[in-house]
């Protein structure tokens, strides 16, 4: 199976201008293969967010080599990195970052405006609608963000990340602004997308959320200290049914 992400002795050092340098990432070497669902975990200051920024081509490593989908991105210039981000990476953040006066469908269409290959209006609409279908929100395509729940807004954000058919989805604390049940629903969306073969890497500090993934990388002091498969993986579908059964039992009591 091909490695979508290949990190080779990657370092990131921040020069603060004083005598002390901050070593945020220290010699990380790892691979993430096509079709994996990986959680990157660690306490504040562990380096997980810096590593995610490097993987997402939002920041540059100061040492080592990074190959994304077989391409060495270590020496690309700013414009080339922007092209890579738009064509090969889908981003999902803790904040939904939706345009408030724009429909769900139009929000999903936005990344296609920056493609080198221009698409017709009809092609954009079809791709955006299909992406909304993938996250179970096609019936809300004409709704604005203020007409959607938090979970529905995050689904729109996920659809937007999918519309350019990226090699990988990067999710940074995607359930951080959601309640427990909605968080499980969103993890269910990720699990279904992963079952379709989409590679997902997610930063989270929540152990329960990490158990919905397939593999956990735990960072400390800029290094990966643990890399394990998730043996007791949770199924979002099973957890949601358990919550529904518990609520029904309370209502009948």
Backbone torsions as a table, in degrees:
resi	resn	phi	psi	omega
1	UNK	NA	133.8	-175.4
2	UNK	-72.3	145.9	175.6
3	UNK	-84.2	119.5	175.2
4	UNK	-76.7	-38.4	177.4
5	UNK	-120.1	126.7	177.0
6	UNK	-133.0	112.4	179.2
7	UNK	-107.9	130.0	-177.9
8	UNK	-125.0	105.1	178.0
9	UNK	49.1	49.9	-176.5
10	UNK	-79.8	130.9	176.8
11	UNK	-122.0	151.0	168.9
12	UNK	-140.5	116.5	179.9
13	UNK	-120.2	130.1	176.7
14	UNK	-100.9	126.3	177.4
15	UNK	-94.4	110.8	-172.5
16	UNK	-83.4	-6.9	-178.4
17	UNK	97.3	-15.0	176.4
18	UNK	-98.8	-155.0	-179.2
19	UNK	-86.3	-13.0	-173.8
20	UNK	-108.0	124.4	173.2
21	UNK	-94.4	146.1	178.7
22	UNK	-101.5	117.1	179.7
23	UNK	-95.4	91.9	-174.1
24	UNK	-77.5	-38.4	176.9
25	UNK	-129.2	131.5	-171.9
26	UNK	-124.7	92.9	171.3
27	UNK	63.3	44.5	-178.7
28	UNK	-78.0	126.2	174.2
29	UNK	-126.0	120.8	178.4
30	UNK	-164.1	165.6	175.8
31	UNK	-131.1	143.8	172.0
32	UNK	-125.7	123.7	-171.9
33	UNK	-96.6	161.7	179.0
34	UNK	-56.2	131.8	177.4
35	UNK	88.8	2.0	178.1
36	UNK	-82.1	161.1	174.7
37	UNK	-131.6	103.8	-168.2
38	UNK	-118.7	136.0	171.7
39	UNK	-106.2	131.5	172.5
40	UNK	-102.5	122.0	-174.2
41	UNK	-124.6	165.1	177.0
42	UNK	155.3	160.0	179.3
43	UNK	-74.0	171.8	176.5
44	UNK	-58.5	131.0	-178.9
45	UNK	88.0	4.5	-177.8
46	UNK	-77.6	-19.4	-178.8
47	UNK	105.6	-0.1	-174.9
48	UNK	-65.8	-40.8	-179.7
49	UNK	-70.0	-37.9	176.9
50	UNK	-63.6	-43.0	178.9
51	UNK	-62.8	-41.1	178.1
52	UNK	-62.5	-39.5	178.9
53	UNK	-64.7	-36.2	176.8
54	UNK	-67.8	-46.4	179.2
55	UNK	-60.2	-36.9	-179.1
56	UNK	-84.0	5.6	179.8
57	UNK	60.5	26.8	174.6
58	UNK	-91.9	-15.8	178.6
59	UNK	-144.8	158.2	-179.3
60	UNK	-104.3	142.3	170.4
61	UNK	-72.1	147.9	176.2
62	UNK	-94.1	-4.5	176.5
63	UNK	-162.7	155.1	179.9
64	UNK	90.8	-170.0	-175.0
65	UNK	-135.4	142.1	179.6
66	UNK	-130.5	121.1	175.7
67	UNK	-111.0	125.8	177.8
68	UNK	-113.1	116.4	-179.5
69	UNK	52.8	39.6	177.1
70	UNK	86.3	-5.0	-178.0
71	UNK	-104.0	130.0	176.8
72	UNK	-76.8	110.0	-176.6
73	UNK	-98.0	1.8	-172.8
74	UNK	-60.2	-33.2	-173.7
75	UNK	-111.9	12.7	-179.0
76	UNK	-72.3	149.7	178.4
77	UNK	-82.3	179.9	-172.9
78	UNK	-61.7	-43.9	-179.0
79	UNK	-66.9	-39.6	179.1
80	UNK	-65.4	-38.0	177.2
81	UNK	-65.5	-38.1	178.1
82	UNK	-63.1	-40.7	177.8
83	UNK	-63.2	-41.6	178.7
84	UNK	-62.1	-45.2	-179.4
85	UNK	-59.8	-40.7	-175.2
86	UNK	-76.5	-29.6	-174.2
87	UNK	-98.8	-28.0	-172.0
88	UNK	-115.7	-11.4	-174.2
89	UNK	-128.7	133.0	171.1
90	UNK	-108.6	129.6	-176.2
91	UNK	-107.7	136.1	171.0
92	UNK	-128.8	128.7	-175.8
93	UNK	-115.2	171.2	178.5
94	UNK	-63.2	-44.2	171.9
95	UNK	-83.6	142.0	-170.7
96	UNK	-74.7	-28.0	176.2
97	UNK	56.2	44.1	177.1
98	UNK	-96.2	148.4	175.2
99	UNK	-77.1	123.2	-168.8
100	UNK	-68.5	-30.7	-176.8
101	UNK	-97.4	19.2	-175.3
102	UNK	-124.3	140.6	-178.4
103	UNK	-67.9	165.7	177.7
104	UNK	-57.6	-44.6	-179.2
105	UNK	-61.6	-43.2	-179.3
106	UNK	-68.8	-35.1	174.9
107	UNK	-61.4	-40.6	-179.5
108	UNK	-68.9	-30.0	-178.6
109	UNK	-70.8	-23.0	-169.4
110	UNK	-52.4	-47.1	-177.7
111	UNK	-60.2	-23.8	-178.7
112	UNK	-72.3	-16.3	179.1
113	UNK	-68.2	-19.7	-175.0
114	UNK	-103.8	7.7	177.5
115	UNK	-73.3	143.8	175.5
116	UNK	-64.2	-39.3	178.2
117	UNK	-88.0	109.8	-177.6
118	UNK	-72.0	141.9	179.1
119	UNK	-110.7	149.5	175.9
120	UNK	-68.6	161.3	178.9
121	UNK	-57.7	-39.9	179.8
122	UNK	-64.7	-42.5	178.6
123	UNK	-62.7	-41.3	178.4
124	UNK	-61.7	-45.2	-179.7
125	UNK	-62.0	-44.0	-178.1
126	UNK	-63.9	-44.3	-179.7
127	UNK	-66.3	-41.2	179.9
128	UNK	-65.1	-42.4	-179.5
129	UNK	-65.9	-39.7	178.1
130	UNK	-63.4	-38.8	178.2
131	UNK	-64.4	-39.6	176.2
132	UNK	-65.4	-36.5	175.9
133	UNK	-61.5	-38.8	-178.0
134	UNK	-62.6	-29.2	-179.5
135	UNK	-103.7	12.0	174.7
136	UNK	72.1	33.2	-175.7
137	UNK	-130.2	20.6	-178.0
138	UNK	-59.7	-33.4	-177.0
139	UNK	-73.7	-8.0	178.4
140	UNK	-109.2	17.5	-173.3
141	UNK	-57.3	-33.5	-175.6
142	UNK	-95.2	5.3	-179.4
143	UNK	-84.4	147.5	174.9
144	UNK	-89.9	160.7	-177.0
145	UNK	-53.0	-37.4	-178.7
146	UNK	-71.5	-6.5	176.3
147	UNK	-100.9	5.5	-176.7
148	UNK	-119.6	148.9	174.3
149	UNK	-72.5	170.1	178.0
150	UNK	-59.0	-42.6	179.0
151	UNK	-64.6	-38.5	178.5
152	UNK	-68.1	-38.2	177.1
153	UNK	-62.8	-39.1	178.5
154	UNK	-68.0	-32.7	175.8
155	UNK	-64.1	-39.7	176.3
156	UNK	-61.8	-42.7	178.9
157	UNK	-62.8	-37.6	177.4
158	UNK	-66.8	-43.6	177.7
159	UNK	-59.8	-41.5	178.2
160	UNK	-60.5	-37.5	-179.5
161	UNK	-70.7	-20.6	-176.6
162	UNK	-91.1	-16.4	-163.5
163	UNK	-67.2	-25.0	178.7
164	UNK	-96.0	13.8	176.7
165	UNK	54.9	58.4	-176.3
166	UNK	-71.6	160.4	175.6
167	UNK	-73.1	-23.8	-174.8
168	UNK	-152.5	146.4	171.1
169	UNK	-105.1	130.8	175.0
170	UNK	-112.5	122.6	-177.7
171	UNK	-119.5	120.5	-178.1
172	UNK	-105.5	103.2	-178.1
173	UNK	48.3	54.9	-172.2
174	UNK	-68.1	-15.2	179.4
175	UNK	-108.6	9.4	-173.7
176	UNK	-62.2	-28.4	-178.4
177	UNK	-102.8	14.7	-172.6
178	UNK	-117.5	152.9	175.2
179	UNK	-74.0	173.2	-171.6
180	UNK	-60.1	-48.3	-177.4
181	UNK	-65.7	-42.1	179.5
182	UNK	-65.3	-35.7	176.9
183	UNK	-60.6	-42.1	178.5
184	UNK	-64.3	-40.5	178.9
185	UNK	-61.2	-42.8	180.0
186	UNK	-66.8	-39.2	176.7
187	UNK	-65.0	-30.6	174.5
188	UNK	-64.1	-38.8	176.2
189	UNK	-61.8	-46.0	179.0
190	UNK	-61.4	-42.0	-180.0
191	UNK	-62.7	-41.1	179.0
192	UNK	-65.8	-41.0	178.2
193	UNK	-64.2	-40.7	179.0
194	UNK	-65.9	-37.6	177.2
195	UNK	-62.5	-23.8	177.7
196	UNK	-85.5	1.4	175.9
197	UNK	102.7	3.6	-178.3
198	UNK	-80.9	131.7	179.6
199	UNK	-81.3	131.1	-177.0
200	UNK	-131.7	131.8	172.5
201	UNK	-123.0	128.3	-172.8
202	UNK	-130.6	132.0	171.0
203	UNK	-91.4	129.8	176.0
204	UNK	-152.7	151.2	173.8
205	UNK	-107.0	2.4	-176.3
206	UNK	-97.6	118.5	-179.4
207	UNK	-61.0	-40.4	-178.9
208	UNK	-63.4	-38.7	178.8
209	UNK	-68.7	-40.4	-179.6
210	UNK	-62.3	-24.7	-179.1
211	UNK	-73.0	-9.1	175.1
212	UNK	-85.3	-11.0	179.7
213	UNK	-89.3	-176.0	-178.4
214	UNK	-105.8	-19.0	-174.5
215	UNK	-150.8	135.9	-179.3
216	UNK	-117.2	127.0	170.4
217	UNK	-106.6	121.3	179.9
218	UNK	-108.5	128.2	-177.5
219	UNK	-108.5	147.2	173.3
220	UNK	-149.2	129.8	178.0
221	UNK	53.2	40.0	174.4
222	UNK	82.3	3.5	-178.9
223	UNK	-122.3	151.4	170.7
224	UNK	-81.6	116.2	-177.0
225	UNK	-101.1	-20.8	178.9
226	UNK	-141.4	134.7	177.2
227	UNK	-138.2	100.2	-172.7
228	UNK	-134.5	149.5	170.6
229	UNK	-74.2	149.2	-179.7
230	UNK	-85.0	106.1	-175.4
231	UNK	-75.0	-39.9	-177.0
232	UNK	-106.2	55.1	-175.4
233	UNK	-63.2	135.5	177.5
234	UNK	-85.4	145.5	173.0
235	UNK	-102.6	121.5	-179.4
236	UNK	-60.5	-39.3	-179.7
237	UNK	-61.8	-42.7	179.2
238	UNK	-67.1	-41.7	-179.4
239	UNK	-65.2	-40.2	178.8
240	UNK	-65.4	-38.9	177.3
241	UNK	-65.6	-38.1	177.8
242	UNK	-62.9	-41.3	178.2
243	UNK	-64.7	-41.6	178.7
244	UNK	-63.4	-41.5	179.2
245	UNK	-64.5	-39.7	-179.4
246	UNK	-65.2	-41.7	179.1
247	UNK	-65.4	-40.6	180.0
248	UNK	-64.4	-39.3	179.4
249	UNK	-64.1	-38.2	178.3
250	UNK	-66.8	-41.6	-179.3
251	UNK	-66.1	-31.7	-179.2
252	UNK	-82.5	-18.2	-177.2
253	UNK	-69.7	NA	NA
